[in-house]
Amino acid sequence: MNGPLDVSVSFDPYYGEPDRDGMQGATILPDGRIRFRIIAPDAHTVMIDQFGTHYPLERTEDGAWEGCFDMGRGFLYFFLKVDGADVLCPYLPIGYGCCRPMNFVDVPVEDMAGWDDLADIPHGGVTRHYYPSSVTGKHEICLVYTPPAFDPAKRYPVLYLQHGYGENETGWVYQGHVGRIADQLLAGGKMREMIIVMGNGMVKKGDEGDRGLFPQVLVTDLIPFIEARYPVLTDKWHRAMAGLSMGSYQTSVTTLSHPETFGYAGLFSGFLRAPWPAEKPEEHLKLLDQPAEFQNTFRHFYRAMGTEDQFWDRFAADDDFLAPKKLPILRESFPGGHDWTVWRRCIRSFLPRLFQE
């Protein structure tokens, strides 16, 4: 397939037509537990698989399967398994992660209440673009957030914001709620107006995927595309990059390799060094051995991660790697794992730090 792939997913539950589909889906109870009801009369087993933690549903007399569980708080991906097979349920919200559409629930987190509310405040917009890439030889996709009071006569700073492995350019908008978080921060006077660009980091050249290819696409193709079509400031002090997981490593490589291009960097669940076996020396790390140049390169270099992250040992190793270098790097940790609840915390902390003169 030569063209870009559009993935259509639903981020709100479809409750079906009761006369046809019956009453099924998930209900979040006031105490945070989730009540599931799935109609599968011919099934022998039905369970919720939360990445290895299993929650078996019980058959009811009417042929449905039900269960009520405390699965945690925040954004929770899971697999619905019917007789051992993964099933995408149309009666539950559908997102995109782990290289596939997935069901999820979003359980409110008490200390994050109001962060992304669709309240009575002005809201920005998100536009999809297709841009030609000289690196991959085909068109790629990006989404662009513009602030509520966007004015083509003004010029704006830009944040290039990347998703993680197995996700795409939709993640930060629909699952990270970055636009809604930015709208709330802007309404409260807590961040500067900016454009946020989200590219598909899972780009391919030919039939093979290359997790290291996107930094080339960004610098060679995406940045020029944005600067030709949007009224943006083009000096390094008005250009930032951030990403989560795989996107954090892409951010590390890109910003440290192009100190003339970026003045801000954010690594969320952040890999400073390759999280997979490196095939060659990581040249981008050389800047970390030049403290004076590093300090002159970045106004903010930010690392943050969840305290229960499955990759905590790697982040701790990066802490040890950085400690003797005495670099001005801000590091934060938040409650949670390798998930969107933590990444929402990261972006909300990071946005107000950007482009403050």
C-alpha positions as CSV (number, residue, x, y, z in Angstrom):
1,M,0.0,0.0,0.0
2,N,1.6,3.2,-1.1
3,G,-0.7,5.8,0.5
4,P,-1.0,6.7,4.2
5,L,-3.4,4.7,6.3
6,D,-6.2,6.4,8.0
7,V,-7.4,4.6,11.2
8,S,-11.0,5.4,12.2
9,V,-11.7,4.6,15.8
10,S,-14.4,5.5,18.3
11,F,-13.5,7.2,21.6
12,D,-16.9,7.1,23.1
13,P,-18.9,4.0,23.9
14,Y,-21.5,2.8,21.5
15,Y,-24.3,1.4,23.5
16,G,-26.1,-0.2,20.5
17,E,-29.7,-0.5,19.8
18,P,-31.3,-2.3,22.8
19,D,-33.8,-4.1,20.7
20,R,-31.1,-5.5,18.5
21,D,-27.9,-5.5,20.5
22,G,-29.1,-5.8,24.1
23,M,-27.7,-3.7,26.9
24,Q,-24.0,-4.1,27.1
25,G,-20.8,-2.2,27.6
26,A,-18.9,-0.8,30.6
27,T,-20.1,1.5,33.4
28,I,-17.7,3.4,35.6
29,L,-19.1,3.4,39.2
30,P,-18.7,6.3,41.6
31,D,-16.0,4.4,43.5
32,G,-14.0,3.9,40.4
33,R,-14.9,0.2,39.8
34,I,-15.9,-0.8,36.3
35,R,-19.0,-2.9,35.6
36,F,-18.8,-4.9,32.4
37,R,-21.6,-6.6,30.6
38,I,-20.9,-8.4,27.3
39,I,-23.4,-10.5,25.4
40,A,-21.8,-13.7,24.0
41,P,-24.3,-16.5,24.5
42,D,-22.2,-19.1,22.7
43,A,-18.9,-18.4,24.5
44,H,-17.4,-20.7,27.0
45,T,-15.1,-18.1,28.7
46,V,-15.0,-14.3,28.6
47,M,-12.4,-12.2,30.4
48,I,-10.8,-8.8,30.5
49,D,-7.0,-9.1,30.0
50,Q,-5.1,-6.1,31.3
51,F,-1.7,-6.9,29.9
52,G,-1.6,-10.2,31.8
53,T,-3.8,-9.5,34.7
54,H,-7.1,-11.3,34.1
55,Y,-10.6,-10.4,35.2
56,P,-13.0,-13.3,34.4
57,L,-16.6,-12.4,33.6
58,E,-19.4,-14.7,34.8
59,R,-22.2,-16.0,32.7
60,T,-25.7,-14.7,33.5
61,E,-29.0,-16.5,32.9
62,D,-29.8,-14.3,29.8
63,G,-26.5,-15.3,28.0
64,A,-24.5,-12.3,28.9
65,W,-21.2,-12.2,30.8
66,E,-20.8,-9.7,33.7
67,G,-18.2,-8.6,36.2
68,C,-17.3,-5.6,38.4
69,F,-13.7,-4.9,39.0
70,D,-11.3,-2.3,40.4
71,M,-8.7,-2.1,37.5
72,G,-7.0,1.2,38.6
73,R,-7.5,4.8,37.7
74,G,-6.9,6.8,34.6
75,F,-6.7,5.6,31.0
76,L,-6.8,1.8,31.0
77,Y,-6.2,-0.2,27.8
78,F,-7.3,-3.9,27.9
79,F,-8.0,-6.9,25.7
80,L,-11.4,-8.5,25.7
81,K,-10.8,-12.3,25.3
82,V,-13.6,-14.6,24.2
83,D,-12.7,-18.2,24.3
84,G,-9.0,-17.2,24.4
85,A,-9.2,-15.0,21.3
86,D,-8.8,-11.2,21.3
87,V,-12.0,-9.5,20.4
88,L,-12.6,-5.8,19.7
89,C,-15.9,-4.9,21.3
90,P,-18.0,-2.2,19.5
91,Y,-19.9,-1.5,22.7
92,L,-16.8,-0.1,24.5
93,P,-14.6,2.9,23.6
94,I,-12.0,2.1,20.9
95,G,-8.5,3.6,20.8
96,Y,-5.3,2.8,19.0
97,G,-2.2,1.3,20.7
98,C,0.0,-1.8,20.6
99,C,-0.1,-1.6,16.8
100,R,-3.9,-2.2,16.7
101,P,-7.3,-0.8,17.7
102,M,-8.0,-1.6,21.4
103,N,-10.8,-1.2,23.8
104,F,-10.2,1.0,26.9
105,V,-11.9,2.8,29.7
106,D,-11.0,6.1,31.2
107,V,-11.6,6.2,35.0
108,P,-11.5,9.7,36.5
109,V,-8.4,10.5,38.6
110,E,-9.3,12.8,41.5
111,D,-6.3,15.1,41.4
112,M,-6.6,15.5,37.6
113,A,-10.2,16.7,37.6
114,G,-10.9,19.6,35.3
115,W,-7.6,19.3,33.4
116,D,-9.2,18.4,30.1
117,D,-12.8,19.3,30.7
118,L,-14.8,20.6,27.7
119,A,-15.8,23.5,29.9
120,D,-17.3,26.8,28.9
121,I,-13.9,28.1,27.6
122,P,-12.6,28.7,24.1
123,H,-11.3,25.6,22.4
124,G,-8.6,25.2,19.7
125,G,-8.8,23.1,16.5
126,V,-7.0,20.2,15.1
127,T,-6.3,19.8,11.3
128,R,-5.0,16.8,9.5
129,H,-2.4,17.3,6.8
130,Y,-0.7,15.0,4.3
131,Y,2.8,16.0,3.4
132,P,5.3,14.6,0.9
133,S,8.4,13.0,2.4
134,S,11.7,12.9,0.5
135,V,13.0,10.5,3.1
136,T,10.3,7.8,2.8
137,G,9.3,8.5,-0.8
138,K,5.6,8.8,0.0
139,H,3.1,11.1,1.7
140,E,3.0,11.0,5.5
141,I,0.4,12.3,8.0
142,C,0.4,14.9,10.7
143,L,-2.2,16.6,13.0
144,V,-1.8,20.3,13.9
145,Y,-3.4,21.9,16.9
146,T,-4.0,25.6,16.7
147,P,-5.0,27.7,19.8
148,P,-8.5,29.0,20.3
149,A,-7.6,32.6,19.3
150,F,-5.4,31.6,16.3
151,D,-4.7,34.6,14.1
152,P,-3.0,34.1,10.7
153,A,-1.5,37.5,11.1
154,K,0.5,36.5,14.2
155,R,3.5,34.2,14.4
156,Y,3.6,31.3,16.8
157,P,6.2,29.0,18.4
158,V,5.9,25.3,17.6
159,L,6.0,22.1,19.6
160,Y,6.6,18.9,17.7
161,L,5.0,16.2,19.9
162,Q,5.4,12.5,19.3
163,H,3.6,9.3,20.3
164,G,5.0,6.0,21.3
165,Y,5.7,2.6,19.6
166,G,2.6,1.0,18.1
167,E,0.6,4.2,18.2
168,N,0.1,7.0,15.6
169,E,-0.5,10.7,15.2
170,T,-4.0,10.5,16.7
171,G,-2.8,9.4,20.1
172,W,-1.9,12.7,21.7
173,V,-5.2,14.3,20.6
174,Y,-7.7,11.5,21.4
175,Q,-6.0,9.6,24.2
176,G,-3.6,12.2,25.5
177,H,-6.2,15.1,25.3
178,V,-3.3,17.5,24.6
179,G,-5.6,20.0,22.9
180,R,-8.1,20.1,25.7
181,I,-5.3,20.3,28.3
182,A,-3.7,23.2,26.3
183,D,-7.1,24.9,26.1
184,Q,-7.5,24.8,29.9
185,L,-3.9,26.1,30.5
186,L,-4.4,28.9,28.0
187,A,-7.8,29.9,29.6
188,G,-6.0,30.1,33.0
189,G,-3.1,32.1,31.6
190,K,-0.6,29.4,32.4
191,M,1.0,28.8,29.0
192,R,1.9,30.7,25.9
193,E,0.0,30.3,22.7
194,M,1.7,27.8,20.4
195,I,1.1,25.4,17.5
196,I,1.4,21.7,18.3
197,V,2.4,19.3,15.5
198,M,1.9,15.6,15.9
199,G,3.4,13.4,13.2
200,N,3.2,9.6,12.6
201,G,6.5,8.3,14.1
202,M,6.0,4.8,12.7
203,V,7.1,5.8,9.2
204,K,8.5,3.3,6.7
205,K,10.8,3.4,3.8
206,G,9.7,0.6,1.5
207,D,8.3,-2.4,3.4
208,E,10.5,-2.1,6.4
209,G,9.7,0.0,9.5
210,D,12.6,1.9,11.1
211,R,12.1,3.5,14.5
212,G,15.1,5.7,13.8
213,L,13.7,7.1,10.5
214,F,11.3,9.7,11.9
215,P,14.0,12.2,13.1
216,Q,15.1,12.5,9.4
217,V,11.5,12.9,8.3
218,L,10.9,15.6,10.9
219,V,14.0,17.7,10.1
220,T,14.0,17.2,6.3
221,D,10.3,17.2,5.5
222,L,7.8,18.0,8.3
223,I,9.4,21.2,9.7
224,P,9.7,22.8,6.3
225,F,6.1,21.7,5.5
226,I,4.8,23.4,8.7
227,E,6.9,26.5,8.2
228,A,5.6,26.9,4.7
229,R,1.9,26.6,5.7
230,Y,1.6,28.2,9.1
231,P,2.6,31.5,10.5
232,V,5.4,30.2,12.8
233,L,8.6,31.6,14.3
234,T,11.5,29.8,12.8
235,D,14.4,30.3,15.2
236,K,15.4,27.6,17.7
237,W,14.1,29.4,20.7
238,H,10.6,29.1,19.3
239,R,10.9,25.5,18.4
240,A,10.5,22.5,20.8
241,M,10.2,18.8,20.6
242,A,8.8,16.2,23.0
243,G,7.6,12.6,22.9
244,L,6.6,9.7,25.0
245,S,8.4,6.3,25.1
246,M,9.7,5.6,21.5
247,G,8.9,9.3,20.8
248,S,11.1,10.3,23.8
249,Y,14.0,8.5,22.2
250,Q,13.2,10.1,18.9
251,T,13.2,13.5,20.7
252,S,16.6,12.7,22.4
253,V,18.2,11.8,19.1
254,T,16.7,14.7,17.2
255,T,17.2,17.6,19.6
256,L,20.7,16.5,20.7
257,S,21.8,16.0,17.1
258,H,20.4,19.3,15.9
259,P,21.3,21.8,18.7
260,E,20.9,24.6,16.1
261,T,17.2,23.7,15.5
262,F,15.6,23.1,19.0
263,G,15.7,25.1,22.2
264,Y,13.5,22.8,24.3
265,A,13.2,19.1,24.7
266,G,10.8,16.8,26.7
267,L,11.3,13.1,27.3
268,F,8.2,11.5,28.8
269,S,8.7,7.9,30.0
270,G,11.8,9.0,28.6
271,F,14.6,7.1,26.9
272,L,17.7,9.3,26.7
273,R,19.5,6.3,25.2
274,A,18.2,3.5,22.9
275,P,15.7,1.2,24.7
276,W,16.7,-1.5,22.2
277,P,20.2,-2.8,21.4
278,A,22.0,0.0,19.6
279,E,23.5,-1.1,16.3
280,K,26.1,1.7,16.3
281,P,27.4,4.3,18.7
282,E,24.9,6.8,19.7
283,E,26.4,10.0,18.3
284,H,23.7,12.3,19.7
285,L,25.0,11.7,23.3
286,K,28.3,13.6,22.6
287,L,26.6,16.9,23.4
288,L,26.0,15.6,27.0
289,D,29.8,15.7,27.5
290,Q,29.9,19.4,26.8
291,P,28.1,21.1,29.7
292,A,28.7,24.7,28.6
293,E,27.4,24.0,25.1
294,F,24.5,22.0,26.4
295,Q,23.5,24.8,28.7
296,N,23.6,27.3,25.8
297,T,21.6,24.9,23.6
298,F,18.5,24.3,25.8
299,R,16.4,26.6,27.9
300,H,14.6,23.5,29.2
301,F,15.6,19.8,28.9
302,Y,12.9,17.8,30.7
303,R,12.6,14.2,31.7
304,A,9.6,12.7,33.4
305,M,8.2,9.2,34.0
306,G,5.8,7.2,36.1
307,T,7.0,5.7,39.4
308,E,5.5,2.3,38.4
309,D,6.8,2.3,34.9
310,Q,7.9,-1.1,33.6
311,F,11.0,0.6,32.2
312,W,12.0,2.2,35.5
313,D,15.3,0.4,35.6
314,R,16.3,2.0,32.3
315,F,15.3,5.4,33.5
316,A,17.3,4.9,36.7
317,A,20.3,3.9,34.5
318,D,20.0,7.1,32.6
319,D,19.9,8.9,36.0
320,D,23.2,7.3,36.8
321,F,24.6,8.1,33.4
322,L,23.7,11.8,33.7
323,A,24.7,12.3,37.4
324,P,28.4,13.0,36.9
325,K,27.8,15.3,34.0
326,K,26.1,18.0,36.2
327,L,23.7,19.1,33.4
328,P,20.7,21.4,33.9
329,I,18.1,18.8,33.2
330,L,14.8,18.9,35.1
331,R,13.5,15.5,36.1
332,E,10.0,14.7,37.5
333,S,8.2,11.6,38.4
334,F,4.4,11.0,38.7
335,P,2.3,8.2,40.1
336,G,1.5,5.6,37.5
337,G,3.0,3.4,34.9
338,H,3.8,3.4,31.2
339,D,0.4,4.9,30.3
340,W,-1.6,7.9,29.1
341,T,-2.4,9.0,32.6
342,V,1.2,9.7,33.3
343,W,1.8,11.2,29.9
344,R,-1.1,13.6,30.4
345,R,0.6,14.7,33.6
346,C,3.9,15.1,31.7
347,I,2.4,17.3,29.0
348,R,0.5,19.5,31.5
349,S,3.8,20.1,33.4
350,F,5.8,20.7,30.2
351,L,3.6,23.1,28.3
352,P,3.9,26.0,30.7
353,R,7.7,25.8,30.6
354,L,7.9,26.5,26.9
355,F,8.7,29.7,25.1
356,Q,8.7,31.9,28.2
357,E,10.9,34.9,27.2
